[in-house]
Structure formats: C-alpha cells, structure tokens
Amino acid sequence: MNKSLSFLLGAGFSAPMGYPVGKDLNKSLLKCTGENFSFNTDGLLCFSTDGKKPDFGFIPDYEFEFDFCRDLMLYFNDTKGYFDYEEFYDFFIYKAKEDPKVEKLFISKNYGSHKHLTDMLFSIKNIFNQLVINFLVDKEGNSWYDNAAYMGVPSFSGYTGILNCFHNFGKDYLVNVHTLNHDLFFERLNYTFGLQGELCDGFEELGSPYYGDLSVDKRSYKCRLEYYTGNYDKKYRLFKLHGSKDYGIYYASNGSTLMPENYIKTRRGISINKLFKEIEDSNKKLFYERCWINYHADFLTGTSSKIERYQEPLLFNILFDNFKKNLNESEKLIIIGYGGKDTEINKMLLSHFDFKNKPTFIIDPFAGDEIKNLNFKLGGSLIEKEIEDIEIEDLL
C-alpha cells in the first residue's frame, strides 16, 4: 500500500459532537466569571464536587491572576468591539505591556502580591490556556474517551458518512489525517467501524521511561505514559499540528537547569504537573525524577505566536515536516471544518500539494469567504453537505 491521501480537519469537524467552534469558545471565555472553579496551590484549575467554588481557606495568587485575565479580556472586547481568543492571546503576549490603559487597569485594582505588570502578563498565560482547555468539551460535557465502547455498526450520529469514507479509503490508501484541533474526539473514532483500531499518532507506550501519578480513591499509583517516537505504522495516521489537550513536555534536569527532553501524553486522572522519568543513578539503581515545570497541556494558539512555534524541534517541526511530505505525496486532499484563516497553513497547502494535477475536496455546508477563496486557489470542489451525509462518490 504505497498510495496516500491527506485530510485537514478544523474545529468544524468536532462541531457535530457539540464541541465549540471559535465563536462559541469566544463567548464562553468572555462570560467566564470563575464562580464555580478555582486554582489550587499547584496552579491547576479545579472544581468542587458540590459545584461550588473551591475554598482553600485563603485566596491563592492564581485567583488574582484569573481576575486580571478576566478583566483584560473585557478590556480587549471593549477596545476592539469584539473578542477573539487567538487575537487576545497575541495581545497579552506581545502588546499589552506597551498599552498605557492596561498599565492603568493593573494599578487601579488589587491583584494580590503581584507588583509588576510584566510578571502578571507572563503568569496569565498558564491561566488562559487552562480556561481554553476547560471549555473544550462535547455536548455531554465529555473530553476524554478512553472508556468509550467499540462501535462495530456502520452508524455514528453526525459522522456516519465520513466514517464510511475513511473505511473505504483505508482499503486502498494510507490515510494521513492532519488536525488543527486540540480535543480528543478523533481518537475516539479509532473505536468505530470506520477506523477499526488502525489509528496511530507517533506516540508509543512500550519502552517509555515516562510516568504520571494516577490517584484513585485517595491512593496514588505510577502509570506509564506514551512518549513521542515519530513511529507511524498503521494505515490511519494522525498528526495534531497545533498540539493537544493531552500533550506535555517532559523537562529533564541538566545541572542547575531544566531542558525540554520529549513530548508525552497524559491520561484522564493524571495531572500534567506530576510527570516522572525512570532513570538510573551512578550506582545503576533506578529512581523517579520529577518534572516540576508544567501547569497545562502544550498546544498552540494565537494568530502569529503559534506560527513562531512551528519550528520547535521536539515535536511541532517534525509534525509540520510530515504535513509537507504527506501533501507532496498525496493523491488527493480533503478539507473538513477548516475556516481557511490560518495564513501559514494555507501557504503550505498551496506550496506542497500538487493541486494543479490532483483533486481537492472541501466539505463545508456553511463555507465562509476565506475557505471559498482557498478553494478557488486550489481549484477544488466545494461540497456543501454535512459530514454525516457525505458519500464516497462525493470524494472520487
């Protein structure tokens, strides 16, 4: 099986499961008050089992960072006349420290022990990324699917048509699926008639020296975690170009410094800030070394800041090299749920896929101007159907 084809998925692919598209996520973030969650002493967003705001007996500094993040989102919305979570990310990373009104906002309120605006802006990155992850849930409130049952019947509400297409393409092609989404929904589809357990993502558990703490009924266990090896050995191959809600970096000690060593995948119930590596000391005795630096999963956001990270060597540069290689070798390109607004992704599509001689299909029942323009440049076929209703004949 030497022939291959490429998919590119955006937020619209997960929308039938109830996941928020950009405008929905913007609304949720802007309305967020923090009345039902807090941040524990490790800086991790947490909820109480009774649905009320957790009470630690004191106010952690992370709560003040959330307050400032919320106030800054409202300021951005008032100033721009709209709120876009990716533009806001770039704003507080690059521009906010130079805005005198932001300085005035910071001084006008008591944000705990934080003395300097630059320190606060650095700190709210951890807060904001956790807020984004918090809202990445489906219509049932789920975001992990490792307990999902296998669905062997050729039906999956919202996805029946496209899963039939995946199943049929898998008979003749290596199917490269590139997604810009951070959620774990596509991985859930591995346990369906469509993919039939033939999905790989370059992460492997066997031989991994990395572990996480799994707490069950007030007991703690070390649980082996998958790490990135870059091995893609099945017919459906998943490349999460912008990272994922379960990706994290393990930082290893190097003298007095910490060095990024490898990407790992967490699991449900394993905190991203409790990662360990099994290593051997000078006496050849094994022990666990802990990584202390992570607060949240590592995924890319922002309009321009994420592009800067495309060249990072541990993972993203490898993923994008695969993306370009896969485009070059693909017999066809199928785009689903992508709005066409990522200029760098568009450049790669136009530069590396042979659109003059090979077909492009864009599935979008509500195509906007950006994706219509991209479709025109690619000479593609715009299929204005729901992915539930797609038939293999639409993509031939």
DRENZASE-779290 format. One record per residue (C-alpha): x, y negated, z negated; residue in three letters. Coordinates in steps of 0.001 Angstrom, whole numbers, plus 524288, in hexadecimal, padded with zeros to 5 digits. Example, Ala and Ser with C-alpha at 12.3 -4.5 7.8 and 13.67 -1.06 7.14 Angstrom:
BEGIN
8300C811947E188Ala;83566804247E41CSer;
END
This chain:
BEGIN
800008000080000Met;807EC7F48380520Asn;7FD477EAE68090BLys;7F93B7E0AD7FF0ASer;7EF887D5B97FD60Leu;7EEB57CA787F3CCSer;7E3FD7C4E57EB54Phe;7E47F7B7A77E4A1Leu;7DAC97B5F07D97ELeu;7D6BE7A98F7D267Gly;7CD807A6907C73AAla;7C1A47A9017CFCBGly;7C4DC7B7787D00CPhe;7C2387B8BF7C174Ser;7B6607AFC07C1B2Ala;7AC237BA907C3BFPro;7B08E7C0387B6B1Met;7AD927B32A7B057Gly;7BB707AE207AF6BTyr;7BC3779F477B055Pro;7C07C798D57BCE6Val;7C81B78C297BB9DGly;7BCA1783057B98CLys;7B6DA78BD57AEF5Asp;7C3CA78CC97A7D6Leu;7C51977E037A86FAsn;7B7C477C5F7A1F3Lys;7BABA786447973FSer;7C7B077FF6793D6Leu;7C1E87725879394Leu;7B6C27769178A94Lys;7BFB577E1D78176Cys;7BEF3778DA77387Thr;7C61E7836976BECGly;7BAB67852776295Glu;7BB1F7940E76374Asn;7C9CB796E0763E3Phe;7D69A792A275DEESer;7E52D7955175F36Phe;7EBB879DE47552BAsn;7F90779BA874F0FThr;7FF717A24C75ACFAsp;7F92A798867640AGly;7EFD07A260769FCLeu;7E1B279F1976D0ELeu;7D8B97A7367646ACys;7CA6F7A943760FAPhe;7C35F7ADA6754ABSer;7BABA7B9A075502Thr;7AF657B17374FBAAsp;7AFF37A7FE75B38Gly;7B3EC79C84752B1Lys;7C067794BE75359Lys;7CB5379C3174C5DPro;7CF357960F73F67Asp;7DD68797D173B41Phe;7DC1078F0B72F5FGly;7E3EF7848873648Phe;7E49777E5B743C5Ile;7EF9F7841174C1CPro;7F74B77AA47549BAsp;7F20F7821C76047Tyr;7E48377CD675D1BGlu;7E99A76EF975E8DPhe;7EFD9772D076B74Glu;7E2AC777DA7700FPhe;7DC3876B1B76BC9Asp;7E5E376358773D2Phe;7E46876C8877F6ECys;7D5A776ACD77EF4Arg;7D6C475C0677DCBAsp;7E06075BC678916Leu;7D71A763BA791A1Met;7CC4A759F878ECALeu;7D57874EAE791CCTyr;7D9607550979EB9Phe;7CB11756FE7A243Asn;7C788748EA79EE9Asp;7D31A743907A679Thr;7D19B74C007B2A4Lys;7C2E874CF07B2C6Gly;7C40475BD57B362Tyr;7CB4B766ED7ACC1Phe;7D3B3770FE7B3A8Asp;7DB1477A2E7AAB7Tyr;7E6A477BF07B3F8Glu;7E82C76D5D7B648Glu;7E71276B357A7A9Phe;7F216774EF7A54CTyr;7FB0F76D407AE59Asp;7F6B1760AF7A7D1Phe;7FAB37645079A06Phe;8072476B0779EB7Ile;80C2175FE17A73ATyr;80496753327A60FLys;7FE34751CF798C1Ala;80AAA74DD4791A1Lys;80BD9741FA79AA7Glu;7FDB673DAE798E7Asp;7FCAD732BB78EBEPro;7EE5A7360478C49Lys;7F21C743E378895Val;7FC3873E6077F22Glu;7F1BD7359077979Lys;7E86B7412577819Leu;7F2DE748F477116Phe;7F5E973DEC76790Ile;7E79C73AA076503Ser;7E479747B475EA7Lys;7EA7B750447545BAsn;7EF5F75CAD75AD1Tyr;7F576762D074EE1Gly;8042E762FD74D64Ser;806FA7604475BAAHis;80F41753FE75C7FLys;8128B752F276AE0His;80A0675359776FFLeu;8141575B2D77ED1Thr;8141D765DC77472Asp;805547666177470Met;8048D7673578348Leu;80E3F7726378309Phe;8064D779687789FSer;7F9047789677F33Ile;7FDA5780FF78A93Lys;7FC1C78CD5781A6Asn;7EEC47880F77D50Ile;7E9937853878AEDPhe;7EDFF79219790E9Asn;7E71C7998C78616Gln;7DAB5791C47887CLeu;7DB1579577796E2Val;7DCE17A3E179383Ile;7D1BA7A306789A9Asn;7C81379F677945DPhe;7CCA17A9D979DFBLeu;7C1D67B37F79AADVal;7B7337B9F67A2BFAsp;7A8847B8627A117Lys;7A88B7C26F79621Glu;7B3987BB8578EF4Gly;7BD727C604792B7Asn;7CB497C3A379751Ser;7D1CD7D0F07950FTrp;7CD897DD2279C53Tyr;7D6B27E7C47978EAsp;7CAF87EEF3791C1Asn;7C2E87EE3379E39Ala;7BCED7FACA7A32BAla;7C05A800247B089Tyr;7B5C97FD337BA9AMet;7B5F2807E77C4BEGly;7A970803E37CBB3Val;7AA7D7FAD67D794Pro;7A3C87EF907D0B7Ser;7A8A97E4637C831Phe;79FB17D8B87C6AESer;7A5667CD017CDA5Gly;7B0B07D4B37D395Tyr;7AB127E08B7DA8AThr;7AE157DBB07E833Gly;7BC107D7727E5E6Ile;7BF2F7E3C47DE1DLeu;7BA997EBFA7E98EAsn;7C3E07E4027F206Cys;7CF3A7E6537E8A7Phe;7CC207F4D87E8D7His;7CBF57F55F7F7B0Asn;7D8297ED067F967Phe;7DF737F5C47EFDAGly;7DE28801257F95BLys;7E6997FA84803A6Asp;7EDF17EF557FD19Tyr;7F62B7EB587F1ABLeu;7ED6F7E0FC7EBB3Val;7F48C7D5577E5B2Asn;7EBAA7CD6C7DCDDVal;7F0D77BFFD7D933His;7E8CE7B8B87CF2BThr;7E9AA7AB1B7C95DLeu;7E0E07AF1E7BE01Asn;7E5757B0FB7AFF2His;7DA4B7B9EE7ABEFAsp;7DAE27C8C57AB52Leu;7CEDA7CBCC7B361Phe;7D5B37D1207BF6APhe;7DCD77DAEC7B6D4Glu;7CF807DFB07B23AArg;7CC3E7E3427C05ELeu;7D6FC7ED827BFFAAsn;7CD247F6217B8DCTyr;7C31B7F6367C3CBThr;7C0377FDEA7D015Phe;7C6E07F31F7D7C2Gly;7D4C57F3D17D27FLeu;7D4108010C7CB98Gln;7DF7F7FEBE7C272Gly;7E8DD7FB807CD83Glu;7EC277EDAB7C8F2Leu;7F9C87E96D7C4A2Cys;7FEFD7DC117C0B3Asp;80DAE7DDAD7BEFFGly;80CB17E01A7B045Phe;80FCE7ED567AA33Glu;80EC27F2F779C8CGlu;817A47FEDA79DA8Leu;825577FB6D79962Gly;821767EE317940DSer;829277E99C7881APro;81ECD7DF45784FDTyr;814517E06377A88Tyr;809957D89A7743DGly;802CE7D90676709Asp;7F5577DF30767D6Leu;7ECE07DCF275BD3Ser;7E1947E64875930Val;7D9C27E65474C84Asp;7E45C7DE8474589Lys;7EEB77E81674A49Arg;7F9B67E44F75373Ser;7FFDB7ECF775DD7Tyr;80A897EADA767E5Lys;804D27ECB877573Cys;80D4C7EE307819DArg;80AC47E3B078BD8Leu;80C547E38679A82Glu;8177F7DB9D7A01CTyr;819F97D65E7ADBDTyr;822367DF617B629Thr;81DA97DADA7C39BGly;81A237E8C77C752Asn;80E1E7E9617D025Tyr;80B927F7907D376Asp;7FCE17F8A37D5BBLys;7F4777F4CC7E13ELys;7EDBF7E9467DA92Tyr;7F7D97DF677D5E0Arg;7F4567D3E37CD43Leu;7FC787C76C7CCE3Phe;7F7A97BD577C2F8Lys;7FE827B1937C8D7Leu;7FAD17A8177BDFFHis;7FCB77B16C7B2A1Gly;7F2857B7A67A9F4Ser;7EC257B6AF79CA5Lys;7F3A17C2E67987DAsp;801397BEF079D6BTyr;80BBA7BA2C79426Gly;81A697B84379436Ile;8231D7BFA278AE6Tyr;82E177B6B97861ETyr;83A057BE2F7815DAla;843D77B8C5777A9Ser;850D77B4C877D58Asn;859157AFEB77227Gly;8522A7A40576CBCSer;849597A2767789EThr;83DDF7A9A177E9BLeu;83E587AD8E78CDAMet;8329E7B17F79546Pro;834C07BFD579864Glu;828CD7C62779E76Asn;81A377C5087A077Tyr;811837CE1F798BFIle;802E07D09179844Lys;7FB867CFD678B85Thr;7EF6C7D79E78834Arg;7E2B07D4B178171Arg;7E5467D315772F4Gly;7F3C77D035774B6Ile;7F7B27C24577202Ser;800CA7BBD977BCCIle;808DA7B67577080Asn;80C2E7C3EF76B0CLys;814A67CA0F77573Leu;81FFD7D31977292Phe;82B027D9D7779B1Lys;831297E6AB775D0Glu;83FD77E4AB775EDIle;84BE27EBBD77134Glu;855617E5967678BAsp;864207E76976717Ser;8624A7F3F375F50Asn;859167F95C769B6Lys;84D747F832760AALys;840AB7F3B476679Leu;839087E8337610APhe;82E947DEB176579Tyr;8327E7D0DF76919Glu;8274A7C7277689BArg;824867BC597725FCys;81F577B07A76AF4Trp;81D6F7A680775ADIle;8106B7A97E77C5BAsn;803877A2E27792BTyr;7FB857A67F78513His;7FB8A7AE627918AAla;803F37A96479C99Asp;7FC277A4E67A84FPhe;7FD89799887B1B2Leu;7F4C578DC07B1FDThr;7F5AE77F8E7B612Gly;7F57877A8A7C3F5Thr;803F6777ED7C575Ser;80A1277D697B8FFSer;8065D78B487BCBFLys;80D3C789CE7C9D0Ile;819D9786907C2B6Glu;81919793D87BC27Arg;817B679B747C8D7Tyr;8269379CC37C91FGln;828337A27F7BB70Glu;830427AEF27BD3CPro;82AA87B8467B308Leu;81D5E7B9CA7B958Leu;8176E7AEED7C17EPhe;822387ADFD7CB98Asn;821647BCCB7CD4EIle;812977BC5C7CEC6Leu;813387B18C7D8E2Phe;81E067B8707E062Asp;814F87C4317E0EFAsn;809C17BB687E525Phe;8119E7B61A7F09ELys;816A97C3947F466Lys;809177C9737F3C1Asn;803887BE897FC2CLeu;80E337C09980640Asn;80B427CF2580720Glu;7FC647CEDB80631Ser;7F3757D2B28114BGlu;7E8A87C9DF80C2ELys;7E60F7BFC68019ALeu;7D9947BF507F98DIle;7D6E87B3B87F08BIle;7CC247B41F7E640Ile;7C7E57A9D47DC69Gly;7D3387A0907DF24Tyr;7D017792187E068Gly;7DBC678EC17E8F2Gly;7E0D3784177DFE1Lys;7EE49789A07DC83Asp;7F737783007E667Thr;802C778BF37E3D1Glu;7FAA2798547E560Ile;7F532792D57F21BAsn;802F0790457F72ELys;806D779E4D7F45BMet;7FAE67A3917FB5CLeu;7FDAE79B6B80768Leu;80C5179E0D8073ASer;80CA67AC9680494His;800537B28A80A3BPhe;8001B7B481818F7Asp;7F2BB7AE2F81A57Phe;7F49F7ABBC828E8Lys;7F4AC7BA4E82BB3Asn;7EDDF7C05E82000Lys;7E03C7BE2181A5EPro;7DCA87B63B80E59Thr;7CFA07B7C780769Phe;7CACD7AE3F7FD19Ile;7BF3A7B2CB7F508Ile;7B7FE7A7587EEF1Asp;7A9527A4EA7EF19Pro;7AB56796F47EA3FPhe;7B7C1792BC7F13EAla;7BC897850D7EE50Gly;7C3F977BE87F746Asp;7D178780587F29BGlu;7CF5278EBC7F57FIle;7C89F78B9B8025FLys;7D482783AD8063DAsn;7DDA078ED180272Leu;7D52C7984E80A1BAsn;7D64D78F8881604Phe;7E52778F1A814F7Lys;7E5DA79DE081398Leu;7DC797A00581ED8Gly;7D4A27A872815A9Gly;7C6D37AD95814E3Ser;7BE8D7A78180A1FLeu;7B5277B18F804A1Ile;7AA7B7AAAC7FCF8Glu;7A5E27B6887F53BLys;7A6737BAB97E709Glu;7B0F47C4D37E448Ile;7A62A7CDFD7DFB4Glu;7A10D7CE297EDB7Asp;7ADC97CF087F54EIle;7AED67DA9C7FE92Glu;7BB3B7E08680426Ile;7B6A67DC7E811BBGlu;7B7957CE2B80D7BAsp;7C6347CFCD80B9CLeu;7CA037D76D817B8Leu;
END
